[in-house]
């Protein structure tokens, strides 16, 4: 008879082979598979299972059950800086080209979208105190403490007579979005709080002239004789929420996650800057920054992603697409 030590060695070798062959199977099915490596039903050439064979079956089931009970992979954590950095990286990769989505409320049609360029505030243009511009009711925008914050407010050059301006006059709430072929995207939700030009006061004149100094080679193809003419304006967009999925920076990029990385501005409102849904806003003639937005970026509340909804979104699978244990 074989010694118990030899049997243990055989058990260890065969258990390793069986676990590899039946990885992913249920604990009961896996236990049966392991037992099949050691024990066959009684026959003329094989006597009935011995108590030792039954012990092997029980041990096999226990081993595989412990392996199958491993917790499902958790969602990766991210910081506010992670989200800002990933979105800034994509914005730079697209050279500032994004899609602008407006609410086409004039004829009750669907939201309208078109590609636009959006620019950051020019370098060395600090917002003055509002009172210095004769506009004490509008506080200047607050600087962000994040080194990656690129979207405190953005500037969209356009023609004052364009269709998008008419739509934003009726409803200033809008979104900017960008996407690439590698699974990276961002969406900025917010509002256009004013449209400005070189005639809109010292601060906005500095913004306009600074953007022309940095991007004039692109702009002059569309605005001949500008920015001094009457057609060119900048739409001042203040974001209130930022949504990101990034495979490059590994943010919410698992194949079955269905929950993007989101941050929002504390105390921000989509109708910032005095623009209500139905109130016409005209080209800003004088004054300092329109305000709006402000506040630090923080993690979004996540109220739209309850545990129940995430289970529905992900079906019977974990965030990596593997079946969950029942």
C-alpha positions as CSV (number, residue, x, y, z in Angstrom):
1,X,0.0,0.0,0.0
2,X,1.2,3.5,-0.8
3,X,2.2,5.5,2.2
4,X,0.1,8.5,3.2
5,X,3.0,10.8,2.4
6,X,3.1,9.7,-1.2
7,X,-0.6,10.2,-1.5
8,X,-0.3,13.7,-0.2
9,X,2.3,14.5,-2.9
10,X,0.1,13.0,-5.6
11,X,-2.9,15.0,-4.3
12,X,-0.9,18.3,-4.4
13,X,0.3,17.7,-8.0
14,X,-3.1,16.7,-9.3
15,X,-5.0,19.4,-7.4
16,X,-2.8,22.0,-9.1
17,X,-3.6,20.6,-12.5
18,X,-7.3,20.4,-11.8
19,X,-7.6,23.9,-10.5
20,X,-5.9,25.2,-13.7
21,X,-8.2,23.1,-15.9
22,X,-11.4,24.2,-14.1
23,X,-10.7,27.8,-13.1
24,X,-13.8,29.9,-13.1
25,X,-16.2,27.0,-12.5
26,X,-18.5,27.0,-9.5
27,X,-17.3,25.6,-6.2
28,X,-19.5,22.5,-6.4
29,X,-18.6,21.7,-10.0
30,X,-14.9,22.3,-9.4
31,X,-15.0,20.1,-6.4
32,X,-16.5,17.3,-8.4
33,X,-13.8,17.8,-11.1
34,X,-11.0,17.5,-8.5
35,X,-12.6,14.5,-7.0
36,X,-12.7,12.9,-10.5
37,X,-8.9,13.1,-10.6
38,X,-8.7,10.8,-7.6
39,X,-11.8,8.7,-7.4
40,X,-13.9,6.8,-9.9
41,X,-17.3,5.1,-9.3
42,X,-17.1,1.5,-8.1
43,X,-16.5,-1.1,-10.8
44,X,-15.2,-4.6,-11.1
45,X,-11.7,-3.2,-11.3
46,X,-12.2,-0.3,-8.8
47,X,-13.5,-1.0,-5.3
48,X,-16.0,1.4,-3.6
49,X,-14.6,4.7,-2.5
50,X,-12.7,4.6,0.7
51,X,-13.1,7.0,3.6
52,X,-9.8,8.5,2.5
53,X,-11.3,9.2,-1.0
54,X,-14.2,10.9,0.6
55,X,-11.8,13.1,2.6
56,X,-10.1,14.1,-0.7
57,X,-13.5,15.1,-2.1
58,X,-14.3,17.3,0.9
59,X,-10.9,18.9,0.9
60,X,-11.1,19.6,-2.8
61,X,-14.5,21.3,-2.4
62,X,-13.2,23.4,0.5
63,X,-10.1,24.6,-1.4
64,X,-12.0,25.6,-4.5
65,X,-14.8,27.2,-2.5
66,X,-12.2,29.4,-0.8
67,X,-10.7,30.4,-4.1
68,X,-14.1,31.2,-5.7
69,X,-15.1,33.3,-2.7
70,X,-12.5,36.0,-3.4
71,X,-14.0,39.5,-3.3
72,X,-14.9,41.1,-6.6
73,X,-12.5,43.8,-7.8
74,X,-13.3,47.2,-6.4
75,X,-13.5,50.4,-8.3
76,X,-10.3,52.3,-8.4
77,X,-10.1,55.5,-6.3
78,X,-9.3,58.9,-7.9
79,X,-8.6,62.4,-6.8
80,X,-9.9,65.7,-8.1
81,X,-6.4,66.4,-9.6
82,X,-6.5,63.0,-11.4
83,X,-9.7,64.0,-13.2
84,X,-8.5,67.5,-14.1
85,X,-5.2,66.1,-15.3
86,X,-6.8,63.4,-17.5
87,X,-9.3,65.9,-19.1
88,X,-6.5,68.5,-19.6
89,X,-4.4,65.9,-21.4
90,X,-7.2,65.1,-23.8
91,X,-8.1,68.7,-24.4
92,X,-4.4,69.3,-25.3
93,X,-4.4,66.2,-27.5
94,X,-7.4,67.5,-29.5
95,X,-5.8,71.0,-29.7
96,X,-8.8,72.5,-28.0
97,X,-11.3,71.1,-30.5
98,X,-14.5,70.0,-28.7
99,X,-18.2,69.5,-29.4
100,X,-20.5,72.2,-28.1
101,X,-24.1,71.1,-27.3
102,X,-26.8,73.6,-26.9
103,X,-30.5,73.4,-26.1
104,X,-32.4,74.1,-29.3
105,X,-35.6,75.4,-27.6
106,X,-36.7,77.7,-30.4
107,X,-38.5,75.0,-32.3
108,X,-38.7,72.3,-29.7
109,X,-36.1,70.3,-31.6
110,X,-33.3,68.1,-30.2
111,X,-30.1,69.5,-28.7
112,X,-27.8,71.0,-31.4
113,X,-24.1,70.1,-31.6
114,X,-21.2,71.5,-33.5
115,X,-17.4,71.4,-33.3
116,X,-15.8,74.5,-31.8
117,X,-12.4,75.7,-30.5
118,X,-12.2,76.5,-26.8
119,X,-9.3,78.4,-25.2
120,X,-8.0,78.8,-21.7
121,X,-7.7,82.3,-20.2
122,X,-4.5,83.9,-21.6
123,X,-1.4,83.9,-19.5
124,X,-0.8,86.8,-17.2
125,X,-4.4,88.0,-17.3
126,X,-5.5,88.3,-13.7
127,X,-9.2,89.1,-13.1
128,X,-9.4,92.5,-11.4
129,X,-11.6,93.3,-8.4
130,X,-15.2,93.7,-9.7
131,X,-15.5,97.1,-8.0
132,X,-12.6,98.4,-10.1
133,X,-14.6,97.8,-13.2
134,X,-17.7,99.5,-11.8
135,X,-19.5,96.2,-11.2
136,X,-19.5,95.6,-7.5
137,X,-22.3,93.0,-7.7
138,X,-20.2,90.5,-9.7
139,X,-17.2,88.9,-7.8
140,X,-14.1,87.9,-9.7
141,X,-13.6,84.2,-10.4
142,X,-11.6,82.4,-7.7
143,X,-8.3,80.9,-8.7
144,X,-8.1,77.1,-8.3
145,X,-5.6,75.5,-5.9
146,X,-5.1,72.6,-8.3
147,X,-2.0,72.7,-10.6
148,X,-4.0,70.8,-13.2
149,X,-7.0,73.1,-13.3
150,X,-7.4,74.1,-16.9
151,X,-11.1,74.8,-17.1
152,X,-11.9,77.4,-14.4
153,X,-13.6,79.2,-17.3
154,X,-13.1,78.7,-21.0
155,X,-13.5,81.0,-24.0
156,X,-15.2,80.0,-27.3
157,X,-14.6,82.3,-30.3
158,X,-17.6,82.8,-32.6
159,X,-19.6,85.1,-34.8
160,X,-22.1,87.2,-32.9
161,X,-24.6,86.5,-35.6
162,X,-24.2,82.7,-35.5
163,X,-27.0,80.2,-34.8
164,X,-25.3,79.0,-31.6
165,X,-25.4,82.5,-30.1
166,X,-29.1,82.7,-30.7
167,X,-29.6,79.4,-29.0
168,X,-27.5,80.4,-26.1
169,X,-29.4,83.6,-25.8
170,X,-32.6,81.6,-25.2
171,X,-30.9,79.0,-22.9
172,X,-27.3,79.5,-21.7
173,X,-27.0,76.0,-20.3
174,X,-24.7,73.9,-22.5
175,X,-22.0,71.2,-22.6
176,X,-18.6,70.7,-24.1
177,X,-17.2,67.3,-24.9
178,X,-14.2,65.6,-26.5
179,X,-13.4,62.0,-27.3
180,X,-10.5,60.1,-29.0
181,X,-10.1,56.7,-30.6
182,X,-8.5,55.2,-27.5
183,X,-11.4,55.3,-25.1
184,X,-10.7,58.7,-23.5
185,X,-13.4,61.3,-23.2
186,X,-14.6,64.2,-21.1
187,X,-17.8,66.2,-20.8
188,X,-18.0,69.6,-19.2
189,X,-21.5,70.8,-18.2
190,X,-22.1,74.4,-17.4
191,X,-23.4,77.7,-18.9
192,X,-22.3,80.5,-21.1
193,X,-22.5,83.5,-18.7
194,X,-21.7,86.3,-21.2
195,X,-20.4,87.1,-24.7
196,X,-17.6,89.6,-24.7
197,X,-15.3,91.6,-27.0
198,X,-12.6,94.2,-26.9
199,X,-15.3,96.7,-26.1
200,X,-16.4,94.9,-22.9
201,X,-14.1,96.6,-20.4
202,X,-10.5,96.3,-19.4
203,X,-10.6,92.7,-18.2
204,X,-12.4,91.4,-21.3
205,X,-10.3,93.5,-23.6
206,X,-7.2,91.8,-22.1
207,X,-8.8,88.4,-22.5
208,X,-9.7,89.1,-26.1
209,X,-6.4,90.6,-27.1
210,X,-4.5,87.8,-25.3
211,X,-6.4,85.1,-27.1
212,X,-5.7,86.8,-30.4
213,X,-2.0,87.1,-29.6
214,X,-1.8,83.4,-28.8
215,X,-4.2,82.0,-31.5
216,X,-4.4,84.7,-34.1
217,X,-3.1,82.5,-36.9
218,X,-6.1,80.2,-36.5
219,X,-8.7,83.0,-35.8
220,X,-7.8,85.3,-38.7
221,X,-8.9,82.6,-41.2
222,X,-12.5,83.1,-39.9
223,X,-12.6,86.7,-38.7
224,X,-10.9,89.0,-41.2
225,X,-10.2,92.4,-39.8
226,X,-11.0,91.3,-36.2
227,X,-11.0,91.5,-33.3
228,X,-11.8,95.2,-33.6
229,X,-14.8,94.6,-35.9
230,X,-18.3,94.0,-34.8
231,X,-18.6,90.2,-35.6
232,X,-16.1,88.6,-33.3
233,X,-17.1,87.7,-29.7
234,X,-15.9,85.3,-27.1
235,X,-18.4,83.1,-25.3
236,X,-17.5,82.9,-21.6
237,X,-18.2,79.3,-20.5
238,X,-18.2,78.5,-16.8
239,X,-18.2,74.7,-16.2
240,X,-20.0,73.3,-13.1
241,X,-19.4,69.5,-13.6
242,X,-16.7,67.5,-15.2
243,X,-17.1,63.8,-16.3
244,X,-14.1,61.7,-17.4
245,X,-13.2,58.2,-18.6
246,X,-9.6,57.8,-19.3
247,X,-7.8,54.6,-20.4
248,X,-4.5,56.4,-20.5
249,X,-4.8,57.5,-16.9
250,X,-6.8,54.5,-15.8
251,X,-9.8,56.4,-14.6
252,X,-13.1,54.5,-14.5
253,X,-11.9,52.6,-17.6
254,X,-12.7,49.0,-16.6
255,X,-14.7,47.4,-19.3
256,X,-17.9,46.9,-17.2
257,X,-17.6,49.9,-14.9
258,X,-20.4,52.1,-16.2
259,X,-19.6,54.8,-13.7
260,X,-17.4,57.6,-14.9
261,X,-15.1,59.7,-12.8
262,X,-17.0,62.9,-11.9
263,X,-16.2,66.2,-10.1
264,X,-18.2,69.3,-9.6
265,X,-17.8,72.9,-8.4
266,X,-18.9,73.6,-4.8
267,X,-21.9,75.9,-4.7
268,X,-22.0,76.1,-8.5
269,X,-25.2,76.5,-10.5
270,X,-25.8,75.8,-14.2
271,X,-27.4,79.2,-14.5
272,X,-24.5,81.1,-13.0
273,X,-23.8,84.7,-13.9
274,X,-27.4,86.0,-13.9
275,X,-28.5,84.0,-17.0
276,X,-31.9,82.4,-16.5
277,X,-33.4,80.0,-18.9
278,X,-35.7,82.5,-20.5
279,X,-33.9,85.8,-20.1
280,X,-32.1,87.2,-23.1
281,X,-28.4,88.0,-22.4
282,X,-26.7,90.5,-24.7
283,X,-23.1,91.2,-25.5
284,X,-21.3,92.5,-22.4
285,X,-20.4,96.1,-22.9
286,X,-18.7,97.0,-19.6
287,X,-17.8,95.5,-16.3
288,X,-15.6,92.9,-14.8
289,X,-15.8,89.1,-14.8
290,X,-19.4,87.8,-14.9
291,X,-18.7,85.6,-11.9
292,X,-20.5,82.3,-11.7
293,X,-18.9,79.0,-11.1
294,X,-16.3,79.9,-8.5
295,X,-15.6,77.4,-5.7
296,X,-13.2,74.5,-5.6
297,X,-13.7,71.3,-7.6
298,X,-14.7,68.4,-5.5
299,X,-16.0,64.8,-6.0
300,X,-19.5,64.7,-7.3
301,X,-22.2,63.4,-5.1
302,X,-22.8,60.3,-7.1
303,X,-26.5,60.4,-6.3
304,X,-27.3,59.0,-9.8
305,X,-25.3,55.8,-9.1
306,X,-26.9,53.9,-6.3
307,X,-25.9,50.4,-5.5
308,X,-29.1,49.2,-7.1
309,X,-28.5,51.1,-10.3
310,X,-24.9,49.9,-10.6
311,X,-26.1,46.3,-10.2
312,X,-28.5,46.9,-13.0
313,X,-25.9,48.6,-15.2
314,X,-23.3,45.8,-14.7
315,X,-25.7,42.9,-14.8
316,X,-24.3,39.7,-13.2
317,X,-20.6,40.8,-13.7
318,X,-18.0,42.7,-11.9
319,X,-16.3,45.8,-13.2
320,X,-13.8,43.8,-15.2
321,X,-16.6,41.8,-16.9
322,X,-16.1,38.6,-14.9
323,X,-19.2,36.7,-13.6
324,X,-20.2,37.4,-10.0
325,X,-20.7,34.6,-7.5
326,X,-24.3,33.8,-6.9
